[in-house]
Amino acid sequence: MRDEILSRPELANVKAVRDGRVHVLNSKANSGLRSIIGELYLAKWFHPQLFEDVDPGEVHQDMIRRFFDLELDGAYAYP
């Protein structure tokens, strides 16, 4: 999906596209109980210097293991 967005000719002059700063977030990681995970990804992307010690993927995996006794399957955020 990210590659598709980056390759759209109508977006070629958008600064985020030119700079490769396009992020994709799965709606499952941005709604309901998991909304905090989506917020962590956004915080990390927009303010990486403030969240150097936070790994949203690791927090997400820990949450899924603890509360659902499952393993994550698939991609929830990129890059």
PDB file of N, CA, C and O in Angstrom:
ATOM      1  N   MET A   1       0.822  -1.184   0.000  1.00  0.00           N
ATOM      2  CA  MET A   1       0.000   0.000   0.000  1.00  0.00           C
ATOM      3  C   MET A   1       0.872   1.256   0.000  1.00  0.00           C
ATOM      4  O   MET A   1       0.584   2.218  -0.712  1.00  0.00           O
ATOM      5  N   ARG A   2       1.929   1.241   0.796  1.00  0.00           N
ATOM      6  CA  ARG A   2       2.831   2.405   0.845  1.00  0.00           C
ATOM      7  C   ARG A   2       3.453   2.648  -0.521  1.00  0.00           C
ATOM      8  O   ARG A   2       3.492   3.784  -0.993  1.00  0.00           O
ATOM      9  N   ASP A   3       3.938   1.591  -1.158  1.00  0.00           N
ATOM     10  CA  ASP A   3       4.531   1.738  -2.483  1.00  0.00           C
ATOM     11  C   ASP A   3       3.534   2.304  -3.484  1.00  0.00           C
ATOM     12  O   ASP A   3       3.894   3.109  -4.343  1.00  0.00           O
ATOM     13  N   GLU A   4       2.287   1.881  -3.369  1.00  0.00           N
ATOM     14  CA  GLU A   4       1.242   2.389  -4.255  1.00  0.00           C
ATOM     15  C   GLU A   4       1.056   3.898  -4.053  1.00  0.00           C
ATOM     16  O   GLU A   4       0.931   4.650  -5.019  1.00  0.00           O
ATOM     17  N   ILE A   5       1.039   4.324  -2.808  1.00  0.00           N
ATOM     18  CA  ILE A   5       0.901   5.751  -2.505  1.00  0.00           C
ATOM     19  C   ILE A   5       2.093   6.525  -3.037  1.00  0.00           C
ATOM     20  O   ILE A   5       1.933   7.573  -3.663  1.00  0.00           O
ATOM     21  N   LEU A   6       3.300   6.004  -2.785  1.00  0.00           N
ATOM     22  CA  LEU A   6       4.515   6.689  -3.229  1.00  0.00           C
ATOM     23  C   LEU A   6       4.619   6.784  -4.742  1.00  0.00           C
ATOM     24  O   LEU A   6       5.265   7.697  -5.256  1.00  0.00           O
ATOM     25  N   SER A   7       3.999   5.865  -5.463  1.00  0.00           N
ATOM     26  CA  SER A   7       4.122   5.856  -6.919  1.00  0.00           C
ATOM     27  C   SER A   7       3.012   6.629  -7.639  1.00  0.00           C
ATOM     28  O   SER A   7       3.030   6.710  -8.867  1.00  0.00           O
ATOM     29  N   ARG A   8       2.071   7.185  -6.924  1.00  0.00           N
ATOM     30  CA  ARG A   8       0.986   7.941  -7.568  1.00  0.00           C
ATOM     31  C   ARG A   8       1.529   9.244  -8.161  1.00  0.00           C
ATOM     32  O   ARG A   8       2.082  10.068  -7.432  1.00  0.00           O
ATOM     33  N   PRO A   9       1.381   9.437  -9.457  1.00  0.00           N
ATOM     34  CA  PRO A   9       1.916  10.639 -10.100  1.00  0.00           C
ATOM     35  C   PRO A   9       1.331  11.936  -9.543  1.00  0.00           C
ATOM     36  O   PRO A   9       2.028  12.947  -9.467  1.00  0.00           O
ATOM     37  N   GLU A  10       0.056  11.912  -9.155  1.00  0.00           N
ATOM     38  CA  GLU A  10      -0.567  13.127  -8.638  1.00  0.00           C
ATOM     39  C   GLU A  10      -0.024  13.548  -7.274  1.00  0.00           C
ATOM     40  O   GLU A  10      -0.266  14.670  -6.828  1.00  0.00           O
ATOM     41  N   LEU A  11       0.707  12.656  -6.615  1.00  0.00           N
ATOM     42  CA  LEU A  11       1.295  12.973  -5.315  1.00  0.00           C
ATOM     43  C   LEU A  11       2.794  13.246  -5.393  1.00  0.00           C
ATOM     44  O   LEU A  11       3.441  13.475  -4.371  1.00  0.00           O
ATOM     45  N   ALA A  12       3.339  13.221  -6.593  1.00  0.00           N
ATOM     46  CA  ALA A  12       4.792  13.355  -6.777  1.00  0.00           C
ATOM     47  C   ALA A  12       5.362  14.636  -6.174  1.00  0.00           C
ATOM     48  O   ALA A  12       6.521  14.647  -5.759  1.00  0.00           O
ATOM     49  N   ASN A  13       4.594  15.697  -6.116  1.00  0.00           N
ATOM     50  CA  ASN A  13       5.101  16.966  -5.582  1.00  0.00           C
ATOM     51  C   ASN A  13       4.778  17.196  -4.116  1.00  0.00           C
ATOM     52  O   ASN A  13       5.090  18.255  -3.570  1.00  0.00           O
ATOM     53  N   VAL A  14       4.168  16.232  -3.485  1.00  0.00           N
ATOM     54  CA  VAL A  14       3.875  16.338  -2.054  1.00  0.00           C
ATOM     55  C   VAL A  14       5.180  16.083  -1.296  1.00  0.00           C
ATOM     56  O   VAL A  14       5.847  15.074  -1.526  1.00  0.00           O
ATOM     57  N   LYS A  15       5.538  16.990  -0.401  1.00  0.00           N
ATOM     58  CA  LYS A  15       6.818  16.915   0.302  1.00  0.00           C
ATOM     59  C   LYS A  15       7.022  15.584   1.031  1.00  0.00           C
ATOM     60  O   LYS A  15       8.109  15.008   0.972  1.00  0.00           O
ATOM     61  N   ALA A  16       5.991  15.093   1.714  1.00  0.00           N
ATOM     62  CA  ALA A  16       6.123  13.818   2.435  1.00  0.00           C
ATOM     63  C   ALA A  16       6.434  12.676   1.477  1.00  0.00           C
ATOM     64  O   ALA A  16       7.210  11.782   1.814  1.00  0.00           O
ATOM     65  N   VAL A  17       5.846  12.695   0.299  1.00  0.00           N
ATOM     66  CA  VAL A  17       6.113  11.659  -0.707  1.00  0.00           C
ATOM     67  C   VAL A  17       7.540  11.810  -1.220  1.00  0.00           C
ATOM     68  O   VAL A  17       8.281  10.830  -1.300  1.00  0.00           O
ATOM     69  N   ARG A  18       7.924  13.031  -1.566  1.00  0.00           N
ATOM     70  CA  ARG A  18       9.295  13.270  -2.050  1.00  0.00           C
ATOM     71  C   ARG A  18      10.335  12.839  -1.019  1.00  0.00           C
ATOM     72  O   ARG A  18      11.375  12.283  -1.373  1.00  0.00           O
ATOM     73  N   ASP A  19      10.053  13.094   0.251  1.00  0.00           N
ATOM     74  CA  ASP A  19      11.009  12.777   1.328  1.00  0.00           C
ATOM     75  C   ASP A  19      10.880  11.350   1.837  1.00  0.00           C
ATOM     76  O   ASP A  19      11.635  10.946   2.721  1.00  0.00           O
ATOM     77  N   GLY A  20       9.942  10.580   1.300  1.00  0.00           N
ATOM     78  CA  GLY A  20       9.753   9.198   1.744  1.00  0.00           C
ATOM     79  C   GLY A  20       9.177   9.095   3.136  1.00  0.00           C
ATOM     80  O   GLY A  20       9.381   8.090   3.819  1.00  0.00           O
ATOM     81  N   ARG A  21       8.457  10.119   3.571  1.00  0.00           N
ATOM     82  CA  ARG A  21       7.883  10.140   4.920  1.00  0.00           C
ATOM     83  C   ARG A  21       6.402   9.787   4.899  1.00  0.00           C
ATOM     84  O   ARG A  21       5.584  10.470   5.514  1.00  0.00           O
ATOM     85  N   VAL A  22       6.066   8.722   4.189  1.00  0.00           N
ATOM     86  CA  VAL A  22       4.685   8.227   4.138  1.00  0.00           C
ATOM     87  C   VAL A  22       4.626   6.973   4.998  1.00  0.00           C
ATOM     88  O   VAL A  22       5.401   6.037   4.806  1.00  0.00           O
ATOM     89  N   HIS A  23       3.705   6.968   5.938  1.00  0.00           N
ATOM     90  CA  HIS A  23       3.551   5.848   6.853  1.00  0.00           C
ATOM     91  C   HIS A  23       2.164   5.244   6.660  1.00  0.00           C
ATOM     92  O   HIS A  23       1.208   5.949   6.336  1.00  0.00           O
ATOM     93  N   VAL A  24       2.067   3.952   6.861  1.00  0.00           N
ATOM     94  CA  VAL A  24       0.794   3.248   6.721  1.00  0.00           C
ATOM     95  C   VAL A  24       0.480   2.585   8.059  1.00  0.00           C
ATOM     96  O   VAL A  24       1.327   1.912   8.646  1.00  0.00           O
ATOM     97  N   LEU A  25      -0.738   2.783   8.527  1.00  0.00           N
ATOM     98  CA  LEU A  25      -1.165   2.230   9.806  1.00  0.00           C
ATOM     99  C   LEU A  25      -2.454   1.447   9.604  1.00  0.00           C
ATOM    100  O   LEU A  25      -3.457   1.995   9.148  1.00  0.00           O
ATOM    101  N   ASN A  26      -2.422   0.175   9.943  1.00  0.00           N
ATOM    102  CA  ASN A  26      -3.596  -0.693   9.841  1.00  0.00           C
ATOM    103  C   ASN A  26      -4.673  -0.198  10.800  1.00  0.00           C
ATOM    104  O   ASN A  26      -4.376   0.148  11.943  1.00  0.00           O
ATOM    105  N   SER A  27      -5.908  -0.164  10.345  1.00  0.00           N
ATOM    106  CA  SER A  27      -7.001   0.328  11.195  1.00  0.00           C
ATOM    107  C   SER A  27      -7.185  -0.516  12.449  1.00  0.00           C
ATOM    108  O   SER A  27      -7.715  -0.022  13.444  1.00  0.00           O
ATOM    109  N   LYS A  28      -6.763  -1.763  12.426  1.00  0.00           N
ATOM    110  CA  LYS A  28      -6.871  -2.608  13.616  1.00  0.00           C
ATOM    111  C   LYS A  28      -5.982  -2.101  14.746  1.00  0.00           C
ATOM    112  O   LYS A  28      -6.262  -2.353  15.918  1.00  0.00           O
ATOM    113  N   ALA A  29      -4.915  -1.388  14.399  1.00  0.00           N
ATOM    114  CA  ALA A  29      -4.003  -0.855  15.411  1.00  0.00           C
ATOM    115  C   ALA A  29      -4.370   0.574  15.778  1.00  0.00           C
ATOM    116  O   ALA A  29      -3.621   1.242  16.491  1.00  0.00           O
ATOM    117  N   ASN A  30      -5.487   1.038  15.311  1.00  0.00           N
ATOM    118  CA  ASN A  30      -5.840   2.432  15.555  1.00  0.00           C
ATOM    119  C   ASN A  30      -7.298   2.587  15.985  1.00  0.00           C
ATOM    120  O   ASN A  30      -7.883   3.661  15.849  1.00  0.00           O
ATOM    121  N   SER A  31      -7.874   1.511  16.499  1.00  0.00           N
ATOM    122  CA  SER A  31      -9.264   1.600  16.938  1.00  0.00           C
ATOM    123  C   SER A  31      -9.487   0.673  18.125  1.00  0.00           C
ATOM    124  O   SER A  31      -8.734  -0.274  18.350  1.00  0.00           O
ATOM    125  N   GLY A  32     -10.528   0.967  18.866  1.00  0.00           N
ATOM    126  CA  GLY A  32     -10.884   0.131  20.007  1.00  0.00           C
ATOM    127  C   GLY A  32      -9.787   0.055  21.047  1.00  0.00           C
ATOM    128  O   GLY A  32      -9.075   1.029  21.288  1.00  0.00           O
ATOM    129  N   LEU A  33      -9.656  -1.098  21.656  1.00  0.00           N
ATOM    130  CA  LEU A  33      -8.668  -1.312  22.710  1.00  0.00           C
ATOM    131  C   LEU A  33      -7.246  -1.040  22.224  1.00  0.00           C
ATOM    132  O   LEU A  33      -6.397  -0.581  22.988  1.00  0.00           O
ATOM    133  N   ARG A  34      -6.999  -1.326  20.955  1.00  0.00           N
ATOM    134  CA  ARG A  34      -5.650  -1.150  20.421  1.00  0.00           C
ATOM    135  C   ARG A  34      -5.350   0.283  19.984  1.00  0.00           C
ATOM    136  O   ARG A  34      -4.276   0.531  19.437  1.00  0.00           O
ATOM    137  N   SER A  35      -6.247   1.221  20.201  1.00  0.00           N
ATOM    138  CA  SER A  35      -5.993   2.588  19.741  1.00  0.00           C
ATOM    139  C   SER A  35      -4.726   3.167  20.356  1.00  0.00           C
ATOM    140  O   SER A  35      -4.061   3.992  19.730  1.00  0.00           O
ATOM    141  N   ILE A  36      -4.384   2.753  21.565  1.00  0.00           N
ATOM    142  CA  ILE A  36      -3.146   3.238  22.182  1.00  0.00           C
ATOM    143  C   ILE A  36      -1.932   2.815  21.357  1.00  0.00           C
ATOM    144  O   ILE A  36      -0.933   3.533  21.318  1.00  0.00           O
ATOM    145  N   ILE A  37      -2.006   1.675  20.709  1.00  0.00           N
ATOM    146  CA  ILE A  37      -0.904   1.217  19.859  1.00  0.00           C
ATOM    147  C   ILE A  37      -0.774   2.142  18.654  1.00  0.00           C
ATOM    148  O   ILE A  37       0.334   2.541  18.296  1.00  0.00           O
ATOM    149  N   GLY A  38      -1.884   2.482  18.032  1.00  0.00           N
ATOM    150  CA  GLY A  38      -1.855   3.426  16.914  1.00  0.00           C
ATOM    151  C   GLY A  38      -1.281   4.762  17.339  1.00  0.00           C
ATOM    152  O   GLY A  38      -0.517   5.378  16.596  1.00  0.00           O
ATOM    153  N   GLU A  39      -1.641   5.211  18.521  1.00  0.00           N
ATOM    154  CA  GLU A  39      -1.112   6.477  19.027  1.00  0.00           C
ATOM    155  C   GLU A  39       0.384   6.389  19.269  1.00  0.00           C
ATOM    156  O   GLU A  39       1.104   7.361  19.040  1.00  0.00           O
ATOM    157  N   LEU A  40       0.862   5.243  19.728  1.00  0.00           N
ATOM    158  CA  LEU A  40       2.310   5.068  19.911  1.00  0.00           C
ATOM    159  C   LEU A  40       3.046   5.133  18.579  1.00  0.00           C
ATOM    160  O   LEU A  40       4.097   5.766  18.483  1.00  0.00           O
ATOM    161  N   TYR A  41       2.504   4.482  17.549  1.00  0.00           N
ATOM    162  CA  TYR A  41       3.129   4.561  16.221  1.00  0.00           C
ATOM    163  C   TYR A  41       3.178   6.001  15.731  1.00  0.00           C
ATOM    164  O   TYR A  41       4.212   6.462  15.246  1.00  0.00           O
ATOM    165  N   LEU A  42       2.061   6.711  15.856  1.00  0.00           N
ATOM    166  CA  LEU A  42       2.025   8.107  15.409  1.00  0.00           C
ATOM    167  C   LEU A  42       3.020   8.965  16.192  1.00  0.00           C
ATOM    168  O   LEU A  42       3.729   9.786  15.609  1.00  0.00           O
ATOM    169  N   ALA A  43       3.072   8.775  17.494  1.00  0.00           N
ATOM    170  CA  ALA A  43       4.017   9.541  18.315  1.00  0.00           C
ATOM    171  C   ALA A  43       5.456   9.268  17.884  1.00  0.00           C
ATOM    172  O   ALA A  43       6.263  10.192  17.774  1.00  0.00           O
ATOM    173  N   LYS A  44       5.769   8.019  17.644  1.00  0.00           N
ATOM    174  CA  LYS A  44       7.122   7.641  17.225  1.00  0.00           C
ATOM    175  C   LYS A  44       7.462   8.243  15.862  1.00  0.00           C
ATOM    176  O   LYS A  44       8.578   8.723  15.661  1.00  0.00           O
ATOM    177  N   TRP A  45       6.510   8.222  14.926  1.00  0.00           N
ATOM    178  CA  TRP A  45       6.752   8.770  13.590  1.00  0.00           C
ATOM    179  C   TRP A  45       6.904  10.287  13.613  1.00  0.00           C
ATOM    180  O   TRP A  45       7.791  10.833  12.956  1.00  0.00           O
ATOM    181  N   PHE A  46       6.040  10.972  14.370  1.00  0.00           N
ATOM    182  CA  PHE A  46       6.044  12.428  14.361  1.00  0.00           C
ATOM    183  C   PHE A  46       7.075  13.050  15.298  1.00  0.00           C
ATOM    184  O   PHE A  46       7.535  14.168  15.064  1.00  0.00           O
ATOM    185  N   HIS A  47       7.437  12.331  16.355  1.00  0.00           N
ATOM    186  CA  HIS A  47       8.390  12.862  17.338  1.00  0.00           C
ATOM    187  C   HIS A  47       9.398  11.780  17.743  1.00  0.00           C
ATOM    188  O   HIS A  47       9.471  11.411  18.916  1.00  0.00           O
ATOM    189  N   PRO A  48      10.167  11.275  16.787  1.00  0.00           N
ATOM    190  CA  PRO A  48      11.075  10.163  17.103  1.00  0.00           C
ATOM    191  C   PRO A  48      12.073  10.485  18.216  1.00  0.00           C
ATOM    192  O   PRO A  48      12.455   9.596  18.976  1.00  0.00           O
ATOM    193  N   GLN A  49      12.494  11.737  18.319  1.00  0.00           N
ATOM    194  CA  GLN A  49      13.457  12.104  19.355  1.00  0.00           C
ATOM    195  C   GLN A  49      12.856  12.004  20.759  1.00  0.00           C
ATOM    196  O   GLN A  49      13.588  11.792  21.726  1.00  0.00           O
ATOM    197  N   LEU A  50      11.557  12.150  20.881  1.00  0.00           N
ATOM    198  CA  LEU A  50      10.908  12.052  22.189  1.00  0.00           C
ATOM    199  C   LEU A  50      10.563  10.611  22.567  1.00  0.00           C
ATOM    200  O   LEU A  50      10.320  10.312  23.736  1.00  0.00           O
ATOM    201  N   PHE A  51      10.543   9.727  21.578  1.00  0.00           N
ATOM    202  CA  PHE A  51      10.130   8.349  21.816  1.00  0.00           C
ATOM    203  C   PHE A  51      11.198   7.358  21.383  1.00  0.00           C
ATOM    204  O   PHE A  51      10.885   6.271  20.897  1.00  0.00           O
ATOM    205  N   GLU A  52      12.465   7.737  21.560  1.00  0.00           N
ATOM    206  CA  GLU A  52      13.580   6.874  21.159  1.00  0.00           C
ATOM    207  C   GLU A  52      13.524   5.505  21.830  1.00  0.00           C
ATOM    208  O   GLU A  52      13.872   4.489  21.227  1.00  0.00           O
ATOM    209  N   ASP A  53      13.087   5.494  23.069  1.00  0.00           N
ATOM    210  CA  ASP A  53      13.098   4.251  23.847  1.00  0.00           C
ATOM    211  C   ASP A  53      11.805   3.450  23.727  1.00  0.00           C
ATOM    212  O   ASP A  53      11.633   2.458  24.435  1.00  0.00           O
ATOM    213  N   VAL A  54      10.897   3.857  22.849  1.00  0.00           N
ATOM    214  CA  VAL A  54       9.613   3.167  22.689  1.00  0.00           C
ATOM    215  C   VAL A  54       9.600   2.408  21.367  1.00  0.00           C
ATOM    216  O   VAL A  54       9.906   2.970  20.315  1.00  0.00           O
ATOM    217  N   ASP A  55       9.248   1.142  21.430  1.00  0.00           N
ATOM    218  CA  ASP A  55       9.073   0.331  20.227  1.00  0.00           C
ATOM    219  C   ASP A  55       7.594  -0.068  20.165  1.00  0.00           C
ATOM    220  O   ASP A  55       7.178  -1.011  20.837  1.00  0.00           O
ATOM    221  N   PRO A  56       6.796   0.655  19.355  1.00  0.00           N
ATOM    222  CA  PRO A  56       5.370   0.360  19.306  1.00  0.00           C
ATOM    223  C   PRO A  56       5.060  -1.092  18.941  1.00  0.00           C
ATOM    224  O   PRO A  56       4.106  -1.669  19.464  1.00  0.00           O
ATOM    225  N   GLY A  57       5.850  -1.682  18.055  1.00  0.00           N
ATOM    226  CA  GLY A  57       5.635  -3.076  17.680  1.00  0.00           C
ATOM    227  C   GLY A  57       5.810  -4.015  18.864  1.00  0.00           C
ATOM    228  O   GLY A  57       5.059  -4.977  19.028  1.00  0.00           O
ATOM    229  N   GLU A  58       6.804  -3.724  19.677  1.00  0.00           N
ATOM    230  CA  GLU A  58       7.045  -4.540  20.869  1.00  0.00           C
ATOM    231  C   GLU A  58       5.920  -4.371  21.892  1.00  0.00           C
ATOM    232  O   GLU A  58       5.477  -5.347  22.498  1.00  0.00           O
ATOM    233  N   VAL A  59       5.465  -3.150  22.082  1.00  0.00           N
ATOM    234  CA  VAL A  59       4.356  -2.891  23.006  1.00  0.00           C
ATOM    235  C   VAL A  59       3.088  -3.590  22.507  1.00  0.00           C
ATOM    236  O   VAL A  59       2.340  -4.173  23.292  1.00  0.00           O
ATOM    237  N   HIS A  60       2.859  -3.525  21.205  1.00  0.00           N
ATOM    238  CA  HIS A  60       1.691  -4.174  20.605  1.00  0.00           C
ATOM    239  C   HIS A  60       1.741  -5.685  20.836  1.00  0.00           C
ATOM    240  O   HIS A  60       0.757  -6.287  21.264  1.00  0.00           O
ATOM    241  N   GLN A  61       2.890  -6.286  20.551  1.00  0.00           N
ATOM    242  CA  GLN A  61       3.037  -7.731  20.744  1.00  0.00           C
ATOM    243  C   GLN A  61       2.809  -8.113  22.204  1.00  0.00           C
ATOM    244  O   GLN A  61       2.129  -9.096  22.499  1.00  0.00           O
ATOM    245  N   ASP A  62       3.381  -7.331  23.111  1.00  0.00           N
ATOM    246  CA  ASP A  62       3.219  -7.615  24.537  1.00  0.00           C
ATOM    247  C   ASP A  62       1.742  -7.541  24.944  1.00  0.00           C
ATOM    248  O   ASP A  62       1.255  -8.383  25.698  1.00  0.00           O
ATOM    249  N   MET A  63       1.048  -6.537  24.442  1.00  0.00           N
ATOM    250  CA  MET A  63      -0.372  -6.387  24.755  1.00  0.00           C
ATOM    251  C   MET A  63      -1.190  -7.582  24.256  1.00  0.00           C
ATOM    252  O   MET A  63      -2.036  -8.113  24.975  1.00  0.00           O
ATOM    253  N   ILE A  64      -0.926  -7.990  23.024  1.00  0.00           N
ATOM    254  CA  ILE A  64      -1.664  -9.119  22.436  1.00  0.00           C
ATOM    255  C   ILE A  64      -1.381 -10.410  23.210  1.00  0.00           C
ATOM    256  O   ILE A  64      -2.291 -11.208  23.432  1.00  0.00           O
ATOM    257  N   ARG A  65      -0.149 -10.616  23.614  1.00  0.00           N
ATOM    258  CA  ARG A  65       0.197 -11.810  24.396  1.00  0.00           C
ATOM    259  C   ARG A  65      -0.483 -11.794  25.761  1.00  0.00           C
ATOM    260  O   ARG A  65      -1.098 -12.778  26.171  1.00  0.00           O
ATOM    261  N   ARG A  66      -0.364 -10.661  26.459  1.00  0.00           N
ATOM    262  CA  ARG A  66      -0.892 -10.568  27.822  1.00  0.00           C
ATOM    263  C   ARG A  66      -2.405 -10.679  27.906  1.00  0.00           C
ATOM    264  O   ARG A  66      -2.943 -11.428  28.722  1.00  0.00           O
ATOM    265  N   PHE A  67      -3.081  -9.926  27.054  1.00  0.00           N
ATOM    266  CA  PHE A  67      -4.526  -9.817  27.182  1.00  0.00           C
ATOM    267  C   PHE A  67      -5.321 -10.791  26.322  1.00  0.00           C
ATOM    268  O   PHE A  67      -6.482 -11.079  26.613  1.00  0.00           O
ATOM    269  N   PHE A  68      -4.693 -11.299  25.260  1.00  0.00           N
ATOM    270  CA  PHE A  68      -5.420 -12.190  24.360  1.00  0.00           C
ATOM    271  C   PHE A  68      -4.773 -13.561  24.220  1.00  0.00           C
ATOM    272  O   PHE A  68      -5.338 -14.458  23.595  1.00  0.00           O
ATOM    273  N   ASP A  69      -3.583 -13.723  24.804  1.00  0.00           N
ATOM    274  CA  ASP A  69      -2.827 -14.968  24.716  1.00  0.00           C
ATOM    275  C   ASP A  69      -2.640 -15.399  23.253  1.00  0.00           C
ATOM    276  O   ASP A  69      -2.797 -16.571  22.912  1.00  0.00           O
ATOM    277  N   LEU A  70      -2.302 -14.427  22.403  1.00  0.00           N
ATOM    278  CA  LEU A  70      -2.092 -14.662  20.977  1.00  0.00           C
ATOM    279  C   LEU A  70      -0.762 -14.060  20.543  1.00  0.00           C
ATOM    280  O   LEU A  70      -0.113 -13.341  21.303  1.00  0.00           O
ATOM    281  N   GLU A  71      -0.372 -14.361  19.328  1.00  0.00           N
ATOM    282  CA  GLU A  71       0.783 -13.739  18.694  1.00  0.00           C
ATOM    283  C   GLU A  71       0.271 -12.832  17.577  1.00  0.00           C
ATOM    284  O   GLU A  71      -0.750 -13.124  16.955  1.00  0.00           O
ATOM    285  N   LEU A  72       0.968 -11.752  17.328  1.00  0.00           N
ATOM    286  CA  LEU A  72       0.585 -10.867  16.220  1.00  0.00           C
ATOM    287  C   LEU A  72       0.763 -11.604  14.905  1.00  0.00           C
ATOM    288  O   LEU A  72       1.686 -12.401  14.737  1.00  0.00           O
ATOM    289  N   ASP A  73      -0.134 -11.322  13.984  1.00  0.00           N
ATOM    290  CA  ASP A  73      -0.069 -11.933  12.668  1.00  0.00           C
ATOM    291  C   ASP A  73      -0.258 -10.831  11.635  1.00  0.00           C
ATOM    292  O   ASP A  73      -1.274 -10.136  11.648  1.00  0.00           O
ATOM    293  N   GLY A  74       0.705 -10.666  10.747  1.00  0.00           N
ATOM    294  CA  GLY A  74       0.586  -9.653   9.694  1.00  0.00           C
ATOM    295  C   GLY A  74       1.243  -8.341  10.095  1.00  0.00           C
ATOM    296  O   GLY A  74       1.836  -8.214  11.166  1.00  0.00           O
ATOM    297  N   ALA A  75       1.116  -7.373   9.199  1.00  0.00           N
ATOM    298  CA  ALA A  75       1.707  -6.050   9.407  1.00  0.00           C
ATOM    299  C   ALA A  75       0.655  -5.088   9.918  1.00  0.00           C
ATOM    300  O   ALA A  75      -0.485  -5.096   9.454  1.00  0.00           O
ATOM    301  N   TYR A  76       1.034  -4.272  10.861  1.00  0.00           N
ATOM    302  CA  TYR A  76       0.126  -3.294  11.430  1.00  0.00           C
ATOM    303  C   TYR A  76       0.585  -1.867  11.190  1.00  0.00           C
ATOM    304  O   TYR A  76      -0.215  -0.936  11.281  1.00  0.00           O
ATOM    305  N   ALA A  77       1.843  -1.687  10.890  1.00  0.00           N
ATOM    306  CA  ALA A  77       2.381  -0.359  10.596  1.00  0.00           C
ATOM    307  C   ALA A  77       3.609  -0.502   9.718  1.00  0.00           C
ATOM    308  O   ALA A  77       4.374  -1.461   9.823  1.00  0.00           O
ATOM    309  N   TYR A  78       3.771   0.490   8.846  1.00  0.00           N
ATOM    310  CA  TYR A  78       4.948   0.477   7.965  1.00  0.00           C
ATOM    311  C   TYR A  78       5.282   1.891   7.579  1.00  0.00           C
ATOM    312  O   TYR A  78       4.356   2.651   7.295  1.00  0.00           O
ATOM    313  N   PRO A  79       6.506   2.299   7.547  1.00  0.00           N
ATOM    314  CA  PRO A  79       7.694   1.587   8.036  1.00  0.00           C
ATOM    315  C   PRO A  79       7.823   1.694   9.524  1.00  0.00           C
ATOM    316  O   PRO A  79       8.766   1.154  10.103  1.00  0.00           O
TER     317      PRO A  79
END
